[in-house]
Amino acid sequence: MTIVSEPASFLQIKRSNPRVVRGSVSSSAVKSRVYVAMLAFACVYAAIAGRLVLLAQMEEAPSRAWISAQDSVSASRPDLIDRNGEILATDIKTASLYAEPRRILDVDEAVEGLIRVLPELDEGLVRRRLESGAGFVWLKREMTPHKAEEVHNLGLPGIGFLSENQRFYPGGPTAGHIVGSVNVDNQGLAGIEKYIDDEWLADLQSLGFASNRTMEPVRLSVDLRVQHVVRDELVKAMDRYKAIAAAGIVLDAKSGEVVAMSSLPDYDPNDRSQALQKDRLNRATGGVFEMGSVFKTFTTAMALDSGAVSINDSFDATRPIRAAGRTITDFHGKNRILSVPEIFIYSSNIGTAKMMLATGVARQKEFLGRLHLTSRLKTELPENAAPLLPPKWNELAAMTISFGHGLSVTPMQTAVAAAAVVNGGTLLPPTFQPRSEEEAQALGKQVLSADVSRMMRYLLRLNVLSGSGRRADVPGYTVGGKTGTAEKIENGRYVRNKRRNSFLSAFPMDDPRYVVLIVIDEPKPERAGIGATAGLNAAPTVAAVVRRAAPMLGVMPRFGKGDEPIEISY
């Protein structure tokens, strides 16, 4: 057998060429597949990353909104209590309804269910909120447990509740103008509620130190029992005399503490919408009025303190006074010379104006400023009105101011000035917080002499025994006081048939502890044939308050005393 051998080069080419061809095709295909795979993986990872970013962005807004809402509803407030520990305001837990629109599966179903349970909701507004795509929206705040359970039973995805603190006022409107109110986020809007926010609570809340924490209660000087008495008697007086408004204050003359303060019409702080009605303003500290003949108390004290007038002096009240085209007359003139006590108990405008003239216009302005009757009086309440002063404090203005016209002040200013007149001459800044007599004396300012204060107590008691304040007398309590009947101003003119009546009083007059001021706006005659002056309505209202409140305040009656004026030396 013959074997034919091929050339080596041929064999090498035959064996290697197929390899070269196959290797070249395989490498290109592999590289293409690798690139495709890498691109696919990159696309997948990019899609995942994009989705994560999108989800992160979607969650960021609801997270912040939910946290903000949670912080808001968890803010706590301290209890407000009266001087005896009775609760005036406290926090209670309540449920508030919210939605996360991005988790709502069926908006129509959700709207239908919510409106069925809560028909007071605005259907259009609810639908817009649920369709908004927001992360968090409120639907209804401060729900009752029964309604919250009904909504819960609907089983709607994306609908939930947050437990929040709701302010509750057990006494309702009893002390509404004192405690004030809060908004839906538990932030103070008025009264003591706003005061404690401004003083320290808002700072604690902003720092996160007031969330779900039990705080020490804030004690007030108010006595809830006396507060109820004052408000109750004002309600009765408004009904009896068909008045449009009324106000009452009980002030501790030795410490300056406000024991009770009421202004009608008032409001229930549990229904904060009532506070927005214009007729429900706090007239005791937030309204200014001409106080009428009550101001004769301060004019007489000024005249006696100046030394220009003594209690033994007399003034001619025979004829009216003509000044700058105006005529000053007496309501029930005696048309004769009157002594200083007679001027006071007969409430003579002529005699009072002449006492002022004997003292001087400059002295009057200085003395009323000394009693804090010409500048804003500050209390813990934010509602403190500034007095309205005459545009020109000339002789005519001074004469009308002497008997209570031409200068408008708050009832609280009047009560504080009266406390200085009867307590020995010390002006004490008023407070709605407890204060000892020692603390009060450190803050007090002597504004008139103790001798003049003693004379004024004599005149105030004499007026109840023999003057226009006889219906304010309460056996055993030696009440003293002064009536005030001021005609109201409409369109720049005094209106004779519209009056604002007041009675300024203190008891017991031998050592006054409490000042009581009652103001009745536009009272009508109790029955046909009688008048509607302060002695017929404000004075008996004071008597009713003293009769009920004095035992609560620890002032016991002393029968057999007080039938005669207190003794003074002059």
Backbone torsions as a table, in degrees:
resi	resn	phi	psi	omega
1	MET	NA	136.3	-177.7
2	THR	-104.2	126.3	-179.5
3	ILE	-102.0	125.5	-179.8
4	VAL	-99.5	122.4	-178.8
5	SER	-99.3	137.6	-179.6
6	GLU	-88.2	157.3	177.9
7	PRO	-65.6	144.7	-177.9
8	ALA	-58.9	-39.0	-178.8
9	SER	-63.6	-35.1	179.1
10	PHE	-67.7	-45.9	179.6
11	LEU	-60.4	-41.2	-178.8
12	GLN	-62.6	-41.6	-179.5
13	ILE	-69.2	-38.7	-178.0
14	LYS	-65.3	-36.8	-178.0
15	ARG	-82.8	-30.8	-174.8
16	SER	-89.6	-30.5	-176.6
17	ASN	-61.0	-45.6	176.9
18	PRO	-57.1	-38.8	179.8
19	ARG	-63.4	-43.4	-179.0
20	VAL	-62.0	-42.1	-178.0
21	VAL	-68.9	-47.8	-179.7
22	ARG	-65.1	-41.9	179.7
23	GLY	-62.6	-38.8	-179.6
24	SER	-65.6	-43.4	179.9
25	VAL	-68.7	-42.7	-178.1
26	SER	-65.0	-43.5	-179.0
27	SER	-63.1	-42.0	179.4
28	SER	-65.0	-42.0	-179.9
29	ALA	-65.7	-41.4	-179.3
30	VAL	-63.8	-45.5	179.4
31	LYS	-60.4	-39.9	179.6
32	SER	-63.5	-43.2	-179.8
33	ARG	-64.5	-39.0	179.6
34	VAL	-63.5	-44.0	179.8
35	TYR	-62.8	-43.0	178.6
36	VAL	-61.5	-43.9	-179.9
37	ALA	-63.5	-43.6	179.1
38	MET	-61.7	-42.8	178.8
39	LEU	-63.0	-40.9	-179.9
40	ALA	-63.4	-46.5	178.5
41	PHE	-62.1	-40.0	178.8
42	ALA	-62.7	-41.8	178.3
43	CYS	-63.5	-42.1	-179.7
44	VAL	-63.3	-47.5	179.8
45	TYR	-64.3	-37.6	176.8
46	ALA	-63.7	-41.4	178.5
47	ALA	-63.9	-42.9	179.5
48	ILE	-64.5	-44.6	179.7
49	ALA	-62.8	-42.9	178.4
50	GLY	-61.6	-40.7	179.2
51	ARG	-65.0	-40.8	178.7
52	LEU	-63.7	-42.3	177.8
53	VAL	-61.7	-43.4	-179.6
54	LEU	-63.1	-44.0	178.7
55	LEU	-64.0	-38.6	178.7
56	ALA	-63.1	-41.9	178.7
57	GLN	-66.6	-37.8	179.8
58	MET	-67.0	-35.4	-177.0
59	GLU	-82.4	-22.1	-174.0
60	GLU	-64.8	-45.1	-177.8
61	ALA	-64.1	-51.7	179.5
62	PRO	-63.6	-32.4	179.9
63	SER	-63.2	-47.4	179.5
64	ARG	-66.4	-42.9	-179.5
65	ALA	-63.5	-41.4	-178.7
66	TRP	-67.0	-43.2	179.0
67	ILE	-62.5	-42.7	179.0
68	SER	-61.6	-43.4	178.8
69	ALA	-64.2	-41.4	-180.0
70	GLN	-62.2	-42.8	177.9
71	ASP	-62.8	-39.1	-177.4
72	SER	-66.3	-46.8	-174.1
73	VAL	-77.1	-16.5	-178.0
74	SER	-90.5	-3.2	-179.4
75	ALA	-64.8	126.1	-178.1
76	SER	-99.2	160.5	175.6
77	ARG	-130.8	149.9	177.0
78	PRO	-73.8	151.5	172.7
79	ASP	-64.0	147.3	168.8
80	LEU	-104.7	128.7	-179.3
81	ILE	-128.4	155.4	178.8
82	ASP	-83.1	-177.5	-174.8
83	ARG	-63.4	-19.9	-179.9
84	ASN	-102.5	6.3	177.9
85	GLY	91.6	3.7	178.0
86	GLU	-74.0	136.1	-175.5
87	ILE	-74.6	126.8	175.1
88	LEU	-101.0	-30.7	179.2
89	ALA	-154.3	141.3	-179.9
90	THR	-152.7	165.5	176.8
91	ASP	-94.8	139.6	170.8
92	ILE	-128.8	154.4	-179.8
93	LYS	-84.0	138.1	178.0
94	THR	-144.7	163.9	-179.0
95	ALA	-103.9	140.1	175.3
96	SER	-123.4	137.4	-172.2
97	LEU	-92.5	131.3	176.3
98	TYR	-133.8	169.4	177.7
99	ALA	-136.0	150.2	169.7
100	GLU	-113.5	91.0	-172.1
101	PRO	-52.5	-31.2	-178.5
102	ARG	-70.0	-14.6	178.7
103	ARG	-102.6	-0.7	178.9
104	ILE	-72.6	123.7	-179.1
105	LEU	-84.4	-41.2	-177.3
106	ASP	-136.3	102.7	-176.9
107	VAL	-62.4	-42.2	-179.0
108	ASP	-59.8	-44.9	179.5
109	GLU	-62.7	-42.8	-179.0
110	ALA	-64.2	-45.7	-180.0
111	VAL	-62.6	-44.7	-178.6
112	GLU	-60.7	-45.0	-178.6
113	GLY	-66.9	-43.0	-178.4
114	LEU	-65.7	-42.6	-178.9
115	ILE	-68.6	-31.7	178.8
116	ARG	-65.8	-39.7	-179.3
117	VAL	-83.0	-36.2	-176.4
118	LEU	-122.8	74.3	-175.8
119	PRO	-64.2	-16.3	-179.9
120	GLU	-73.6	-13.9	178.7
121	LEU	-72.2	150.9	176.2
122	ASP	-82.1	112.9	-174.7
123	GLU	-59.3	-43.4	-179.6
124	GLY	-62.6	-41.9	-179.9
125	LEU	-65.9	-42.8	178.6
126	VAL	-60.7	-44.1	-179.6
127	ARG	-62.7	-43.6	179.9
128	ARG	-62.7	-38.2	179.8
129	ARG	-68.9	-40.3	-179.4
130	LEU	-72.2	-24.7	178.9
131	GLU	-93.1	2.3	-172.9
132	SER	-73.4	-21.5	-176.1
133	GLY	75.9	8.8	179.8
134	ALA	-71.2	165.0	179.6
135	GLY	-82.9	-26.4	-175.4
136	PHE	-157.9	131.3	174.9
137	VAL	-142.7	143.5	172.6
138	TRP	-80.0	143.3	174.8
139	LEU	-112.7	-42.4	177.4
140	LYS	-158.7	131.2	179.2
141	ARG	-98.4	152.6	171.2
142	GLU	55.4	66.5	178.9
143	MET	-90.6	155.2	174.0
144	THR	-75.9	153.3	179.4
145	PRO	-56.7	-36.5	-178.9
146	HIS	-64.3	-45.7	180.0
147	LYS	-67.7	-37.7	178.1
148	ALA	-61.9	-38.9	178.6
149	GLU	-66.4	-39.6	178.6
150	GLU	-63.0	-42.8	178.3
151	VAL	-65.9	-41.7	179.1
152	HIS	-58.4	-40.0	-177.9
153	ASN	-69.2	-13.6	176.2
154	LEU	-68.7	-25.5	177.6
155	GLY	64.8	39.4	-176.5
156	LEU	-87.7	123.6	174.5
157	PRO	-64.1	143.2	178.8
158	GLY	83.0	2.1	178.1
159	ILE	-114.3	127.8	-177.6
160	GLY	-146.9	-178.0	-178.2
161	PHE	-129.2	147.4	168.4
162	LEU	-118.9	134.8	176.7
163	SER	-83.2	127.3	-178.2
164	GLU	-133.4	165.3	178.7
165	ASN	-88.3	123.7	176.3
166	GLN	-112.6	135.4	-179.4
167	ARG	-77.5	135.0	-180.0
168	PHE	-129.0	135.9	-178.0
169	TYR	-117.6	99.1	-174.4
170	PRO	-57.5	-32.6	-177.7
171	GLY	-85.1	0.6	-178.5
172	GLY	59.1	-127.6	-176.4
173	PRO	-80.1	-1.7	-173.0
174	THR	-52.2	-45.9	179.7
175	ALA	-124.5	33.8	-173.1
176	GLY	-55.9	-46.0	-176.9
177	HIS	-71.6	-19.3	178.4
178	ILE	-84.3	-54.8	-177.2
179	VAL	-71.2	-29.4	-179.4
180	GLY	80.2	-149.2	-177.3
181	SER	-156.0	170.1	178.1
182	VAL	-126.5	164.1	176.1
183	ASN	-88.6	-173.8	-175.0
184	VAL	-66.4	-20.2	177.2
185	ASP	-95.0	15.5	176.8
186	ASN	66.5	31.6	177.2
187	GLN	-105.3	135.5	-175.4
188	GLY	-62.4	135.0	179.1
189	LEU	-110.6	-31.7	-174.8
190	ALA	-155.8	169.2	174.3
191	GLY	61.0	-153.9	-179.3
192	ILE	-62.9	-30.3	178.0
193	GLU	-57.7	-44.7	178.7
194	LYS	-72.1	-35.6	-179.7
195	TYR	-59.2	-47.9	-178.2
196	ILE	-69.7	-29.5	173.6
197	ASP	-62.6	-49.1	-177.5
198	ASP	-66.2	-32.2	-176.4
199	GLU	-77.2	-45.6	-174.9
200	TRP	-157.7	-27.5	-171.2
201	LEU	-67.9	-39.5	-179.5
202	ALA	-61.1	-37.1	178.2
203	ASP	-65.9	-41.4	178.0
204	LEU	-62.9	-42.7	-179.1
205	GLN	-64.5	-40.6	-179.1
206	SER	-65.9	-27.4	178.9
207	LEU	-90.3	-2.2	178.4
208	GLY	81.9	15.1	-178.0
209	PHE	-94.0	5.1	-177.9
210	ALA	-119.4	20.0	-177.9
211	SER	-93.4	117.4	177.1
212	ASN	51.3	39.5	177.6
213	ARG	-114.5	144.0	174.8
214	THR	-86.0	121.2	-178.6
215	MET	-109.5	156.3	177.2
216	GLU	-62.7	135.8	179.1
217	PRO	-64.8	152.4	176.5
218	VAL	-96.9	117.0	-178.0
219	ARG	-89.9	135.4	178.4
220	LEU	-108.1	164.3	178.8
221	SER	-80.5	-8.8	-175.3
222	VAL	-69.4	139.2	172.1
223	ASP	-102.8	111.9	-173.7
224	LEU	-59.6	-32.2	179.2
225	ARG	-65.8	-47.1	179.6
226	VAL	-68.9	-35.7	177.2
227	GLN	-59.1	-42.7	178.2
228	HIS	-64.0	-41.2	179.9
229	VAL	-61.2	-47.9	-178.2
230	VAL	-61.2	-47.9	-178.8
231	ARG	-64.3	-41.3	-179.2
232	ASP	-62.5	-43.0	180.0
233	GLU	-69.8	-32.5	175.7
234	LEU	-67.3	-40.3	177.3
235	VAL	-60.7	-44.7	179.2
236	LYS	-63.9	-41.9	-178.9
237	ALA	-65.0	-41.9	178.7
238	MET	-62.0	-38.2	179.3
239	ASP	-72.7	-42.6	-176.8
240	ARG	-67.3	-38.7	-175.2
241	TYR	-106.8	10.3	176.4
242	LYS	52.5	43.4	-178.6
243	ALA	-84.1	161.8	-179.6
244	ILE	-95.8	-17.6	-179.5
245	ALA	-164.6	166.5	178.4
246	ALA	-161.9	158.8	177.2
247	ALA	-147.0	150.5	179.4
248	GLY	-147.5	143.5	-179.5
249	ILE	-137.3	136.0	168.1
250	VAL	-119.7	118.7	-174.2
251	LEU	-122.3	134.5	175.3
252	ASP	-74.7	114.3	-174.8
253	ALA	-72.4	-17.0	-177.9
254	LYS	-96.5	-19.6	-178.4
255	SER	-123.3	-17.3	-176.4
256	GLY	82.6	5.1	179.9
257	GLU	-72.6	137.7	173.4
258	VAL	-84.6	112.4	-177.8
259	VAL	-86.3	-32.7	177.7
260	ALA	-156.5	147.8	176.2
261	MET	-156.4	124.6	-179.5
262	SER	-137.6	145.9	177.8
263	SER	-138.5	124.4	-179.2
264	LEU	-116.1	143.5	-0.9
265	PRO	-67.4	139.7	178.2
266	ASP	-109.5	-163.9	-179.4
267	TYR	-145.4	158.1	176.5
268	ASP	-91.1	114.1	-178.6
269	PRO	-63.9	-13.6	173.2
270	ASN	-70.4	-19.9	175.0
271	ASP	-118.9	84.7	-170.7
272	ARG	-63.0	-18.8	-179.9
273	SER	-65.6	-26.2	179.5
274	GLN	-64.4	-31.0	-176.8
275	ALA	-65.1	-17.9	-177.7
276	LEU	-83.6	-10.4	-179.3
277	GLN	-75.1	132.0	-169.3
278	LYS	-62.6	-30.3	-177.3
279	ASP	-77.7	-6.0	-175.7
280	ARG	-99.7	23.4	178.9
281	LEU	-67.8	158.1	178.4
282	ASN	-80.4	97.4	-177.0
283	ARG	-72.4	-21.8	-175.2
284	ALA	-70.0	-37.2	179.0
285	THR	-122.7	-19.2	-175.2
286	GLY	-105.2	1.7	178.2
287	GLY	-122.5	143.9	177.8
288	VAL	-116.3	139.1	-174.7
289	PHE	-144.7	154.3	167.1
290	GLU	-74.0	124.7	-172.4
291	MET	-91.4	-1.7	176.4
292	GLY	68.2	-148.3	-171.0
293	SER	-65.7	-10.7	171.8
294	VAL	-54.1	-32.7	-178.4
295	PHE	-67.9	-16.3	176.9
296	LYS	-63.6	-23.8	174.4
297	THR	-59.4	-45.6	-177.2
298	PHE	-75.3	-35.5	177.7
299	THR	-64.5	-42.7	179.7
300	THR	-65.6	-43.6	177.7
301	ALA	-61.0	-41.0	178.8
302	MET	-61.7	-47.0	-177.8
303	ALA	-62.5	-43.3	179.7
304	LEU	-68.9	-38.2	-177.9
305	ASP	-70.8	-27.5	-178.7
306	SER	-71.6	-23.1	-174.9
307	GLY	86.0	-9.6	179.5
308	ALA	-75.3	-21.0	-179.5
309	VAL	-130.3	138.0	173.6
310	SER	-113.9	163.6	-178.0
311	ILE	-68.7	-14.0	177.3
312	ASN	-87.4	-7.6	-176.4
313	ASP	-72.7	161.2	175.9
314	SER	-133.6	155.2	179.9
315	PHE	-136.3	145.8	-176.6
316	ASP	-79.5	113.6	176.6
317	ALA	-113.2	30.9	-178.0
318	THR	-70.2	-43.2	-174.8
319	ARG	-123.7	152.8	176.1
320	PRO	-61.2	160.0	177.2
321	ILE	-99.2	130.4	175.0
322	ARG	-104.3	127.0	-179.8
323	ALA	-151.1	125.2	176.0
324	ALA	51.2	41.6	177.9
325	GLY	79.0	3.2	179.4
326	ARG	-110.5	153.9	179.1
327	THR	-119.3	127.3	177.8
328	ILE	-104.5	119.9	-178.1
329	THR	-124.1	173.7	174.6
330	ASP	-102.3	146.7	-179.4
331	PHE	-66.6	-49.9	173.7
332	HIS	-124.8	77.4	-174.3
333	GLY	-67.7	141.9	175.3
334	LYS	-90.0	-15.3	177.1
335	ASN	54.1	46.6	178.4
336	ARG	-158.3	178.4	175.6
337	ILE	-73.4	133.3	-177.2
338	LEU	-120.8	140.3	173.5
339	SER	-76.0	167.9	179.4
340	VAL	-59.2	-46.4	176.2
341	PRO	-60.6	-37.2	179.4
342	GLU	-68.2	-40.0	176.3
343	ILE	-56.5	-38.9	-177.6
344	PHE	-72.9	-49.1	-174.4
345	ILE	-76.9	-25.7	175.4
346	TYR	-90.9	-2.3	177.1
347	SER	53.7	54.2	-177.6
348	SER	-80.9	118.5	175.5
349	ASN	-66.0	-40.4	-177.5
350	ILE	-64.5	-49.0	-179.6
351	GLY	-63.7	-40.1	179.8
352	THR	-64.8	-44.0	178.8
353	ALA	-61.2	-38.4	-179.9
354	LYS	-70.7	-32.0	173.8
355	MET	-65.3	-39.4	177.7
356	MET	-64.2	-42.9	180.0
357	LEU	-63.3	-34.8	178.0
358	ALA	-68.0	-26.2	-179.6
359	THR	-86.7	-41.4	178.9
360	GLY	113.7	146.0	-178.2
361	VAL	-65.1	-45.0	-178.7
362	ALA	-61.3	-40.7	179.6
363	ARG	-65.0	-39.1	179.0
364	GLN	-61.3	-48.4	-178.8
365	LYS	-61.0	-42.2	179.8
366	GLU	-66.4	-41.9	-176.8
367	PHE	-67.9	-43.1	179.0
368	LEU	-65.5	-34.6	173.9
369	GLY	-65.5	-36.6	177.6
370	ARG	-61.6	-35.3	178.6
371	LEU	-84.0	5.1	178.8
372	HIS	64.9	33.9	179.8
373	LEU	-98.3	-0.3	-178.8
374	THR	-118.3	7.2	177.8
375	SER	-141.9	162.6	-177.2
376	ARG	-61.7	132.5	178.4
377	LEU	-95.4	123.8	-177.4
378	LYS	-91.3	136.1	170.4
379	THR	-133.5	-179.3	176.2
380	GLU	-66.1	-24.3	179.2
381	LEU	-72.4	140.0	176.7
382	PRO	-73.4	-16.4	-177.6
383	GLU	-88.3	84.4	179.3
384	ASN	-130.1	110.3	-176.6
385	ALA	-86.0	149.8	176.1
386	ALA	-86.5	143.6	179.7
387	PRO	-66.2	156.3	175.8
388	LEU	-100.9	114.2	-177.6
389	LEU	-95.3	156.9	177.3
390	PRO	-65.7	145.3	179.2
391	PRO	-61.4	-33.4	175.7
392	LYS	-133.2	119.2	-178.6
393	TRP	-89.2	70.5	-179.8
394	ASN	-96.7	-169.7	-175.7
395	GLU	-64.3	-40.9	179.0
396	LEU	-64.1	-46.2	179.0
397	ALA	-60.6	-40.5	-179.7
398	ALA	-63.9	-38.9	178.9
399	MET	-66.1	-43.1	-179.5
400	THR	-70.0	-36.3	177.2
401	ILE	-62.8	-33.0	-176.9
402	SER	-59.8	-30.5	177.0
403	PHE	-113.3	22.8	165.6
404	GLY	96.7	19.4	176.2
405	HIS	-124.9	144.6	177.9
406	GLY	96.0	-7.1	176.3
407	LEU	-137.5	121.8	-178.2
408	SER	-109.2	129.5	-178.3
409	VAL	-133.4	169.4	176.4
410	THR	-81.4	152.6	173.2
411	PRO	-56.5	-35.1	179.6
412	MET	-64.2	-41.3	176.2
413	GLN	-59.2	-41.0	-179.7
414	THR	-62.8	-44.3	-179.4
415	ALA	-66.2	-40.5	-179.6
416	VAL	-65.4	-42.7	178.2
417	ALA	-64.6	-39.4	179.1
418	ALA	-64.2	-37.2	177.9
419	ALA	-59.4	-39.6	178.2
420	ALA	-66.1	-35.4	-178.5
421	VAL	-66.4	-35.3	-173.1
422	VAL	-101.8	-15.7	-172.7
423	ASN	-92.0	9.8	-177.2
424	GLY	109.9	0.8	174.6
425	GLY	102.6	13.6	-177.6
426	THR	-102.1	121.0	176.4
427	LEU	-84.0	122.8	-178.0
428	LEU	-114.8	128.2	176.2
429	PRO	-63.9	134.5	-177.8
430	PRO	-72.8	155.5	178.1
431	THR	-148.5	149.2	173.9
432	PHE	-101.2	9.7	177.5
433	GLN	-115.7	152.5	-178.2
434	PRO	-58.8	141.2	179.8
435	ARG	-148.9	133.2	177.8
436	SER	-79.7	162.7	178.4
437	GLU	-65.1	-32.2	178.0
438	GLU	-65.4	-43.5	177.1
439	GLU	-63.6	-37.9	-179.2
440	ALA	-64.9	-43.4	-178.5
441	GLN	-63.8	-32.5	177.7
442	ALA	-67.9	-26.9	-180.0
443	LEU	-94.0	-15.1	-173.5
444	GLY	-71.8	158.0	178.4
445	LYS	-133.6	126.9	-179.8
446	GLN	-72.4	120.5	-176.1
447	VAL	-116.5	-14.6	172.3
448	LEU	-156.0	164.4	-172.7
449	SER	-74.9	155.5	177.8
450	ALA	-62.5	-34.0	178.7
451	ASP	-64.3	-43.1	178.4
452	VAL	-65.2	-39.5	177.5
453	SER	-59.9	-40.3	178.6
454	ARG	-65.8	-41.1	176.6
455	MET	-62.1	-40.1	-179.3
456	MET	-67.4	-35.4	176.0
457	ARG	-63.4	-39.2	176.8
458	TYR	-61.1	-46.8	-178.1
459	LEU	-67.2	-39.5	-179.8
460	LEU	-66.5	-40.1	177.1
461	ARG	-68.3	-39.8	178.6
462	LEU	-61.0	-36.0	-179.7
463	ASN	-66.4	-33.5	177.2
464	VAL	-75.5	-33.8	179.4
465	LEU	-76.7	-37.8	-170.2
466	SER	-130.6	-4.5	-174.2
467	GLY	-113.6	-147.1	-173.6
468	SER	-75.8	-7.9	-176.9
469	GLY	-101.1	21.2	-174.6
470	ARG	-60.2	-32.8	-178.3
471	ARG	-75.1	-2.5	176.2
472	ALA	-92.0	-4.4	-175.5
473	ASP	-69.8	136.5	176.1
474	VAL	-127.4	113.6	-177.0
475	PRO	-52.3	130.2	177.4
476	GLY	94.0	-10.3	-173.9
477	TYR	-117.0	3.5	176.9
478	THR	38.4	60.3	179.0
479	VAL	-75.5	139.2	172.1
480	GLY	-126.3	154.7	-179.7
481	GLY	-178.7	178.2	-179.2
482	LYS	-138.7	134.8	177.4
483	THR	-83.7	157.2	173.9
484	GLY	-146.0	122.7	177.9
485	THR	-124.8	104.2	-174.9
486	ALA	-110.3	125.2	174.3
487	GLU	-68.2	141.6	-179.1
488	LYS	-84.7	156.6	-178.8
489	ILE	-103.9	129.5	173.8
490	GLU	-132.4	126.3	-178.9
491	ASN	55.9	37.6	175.8
492	GLY	80.2	5.3	-178.8
493	ARG	-130.0	147.1	176.6
494	TYR	-72.4	136.9	-179.0
495	VAL	-107.8	120.1	-172.6
496	ARG	-67.9	-30.4	-174.4
497	ASN	-95.8	9.3	176.5
498	LYS	-128.1	119.3	-174.2
499	ARG	-129.5	156.4	170.0
500	ARG	-119.3	109.9	-173.8
501	ASN	-97.7	149.4	178.6
502	SER	-149.3	157.3	172.4
503	PHE	-138.1	119.9	-179.6
504	LEU	-103.2	122.5	-172.7
505	SER	-140.9	168.9	174.2
506	ALA	-150.1	157.3	177.2
507	PHE	-158.3	156.6	-20.0
508	PRO	-73.6	142.8	-167.5
509	MET	-72.1	-17.3	176.6
510	ASP	-74.0	-25.1	174.8
511	ASP	-154.7	78.3	-170.0
512	PRO	-58.4	130.3	177.4
513	ARG	-109.8	-35.8	-175.9
514	TYR	-130.4	140.5	171.6
515	VAL	-103.0	133.2	177.6
516	VAL	-123.9	124.4	178.3
517	LEU	-123.2	128.6	176.2
518	ILE	-122.2	131.9	177.1
519	VAL	-124.5	129.8	179.0
520	ILE	-124.0	125.2	-174.0
521	ASP	-96.9	120.2	178.4
522	GLU	55.2	53.9	175.2
523	PRO	-71.3	149.9	176.3
524	LYS	-107.0	160.2	177.5
525	PRO	-56.3	139.1	-179.5
526	GLU	-63.9	-32.8	176.2
527	ARG	-151.6	164.5	-178.0
528	ALA	-63.2	140.4	174.7
529	GLY	96.1	-5.1	177.0
530	ILE	-121.0	167.3	-178.2
531	GLY	-85.7	-170.8	179.9
532	ALA	-134.4	35.9	179.8
533	THR	-78.0	169.0	-175.0
534	ALA	-61.4	-32.7	180.0
535	GLY	-65.3	-18.6	-177.8
536	LEU	-99.4	-9.4	-179.2
537	ASN	-137.3	-50.9	-179.8
538	ALA	-68.7	-39.9	-178.7
539	ALA	-63.3	-49.0	178.1
540	PRO	-65.4	-26.3	176.1
541	THR	-67.9	-39.7	174.5
542	VAL	-60.5	-44.2	180.0
543	ALA	-58.8	-41.5	-179.9
544	ALA	-64.6	-39.9	178.9
545	VAL	-65.2	-47.7	-178.8
546	VAL	-62.2	-44.2	-177.4
547	ARG	-58.5	-39.9	-177.0
548	ARG	-86.8	-37.3	-170.8
549	ALA	-87.2	-30.0	-174.6
550	ALA	-56.4	-46.9	178.3
551	PRO	-61.5	-35.1	178.2
552	MET	-64.4	-31.4	-178.4
553	LEU	-87.4	2.2	177.4
554	GLY	82.5	14.0	177.7
555	VAL	-94.5	108.8	-176.8
556	MET	-88.2	143.6	179.3
557	PRO	-69.5	149.3	177.5
558	ARG	-125.7	91.8	-177.1
559	PHE	-74.1	146.5	-177.9
560	GLY	92.0	-6.9	176.4
561	LYS	-121.8	156.6	175.6
562	GLY	89.8	1.5	177.8
563	ASP	-77.0	-15.4	177.1
564	GLU	-118.0	157.6	177.0
565	PRO	-59.9	150.3	176.9
566	ILE	-66.6	151.2	-176.1
567	GLU	-78.3	140.2	173.7
568	ILE	-136.7	160.0	175.0
569	SER	-116.9	133.7	179.1
570	TYR	-155.7	NA	NA
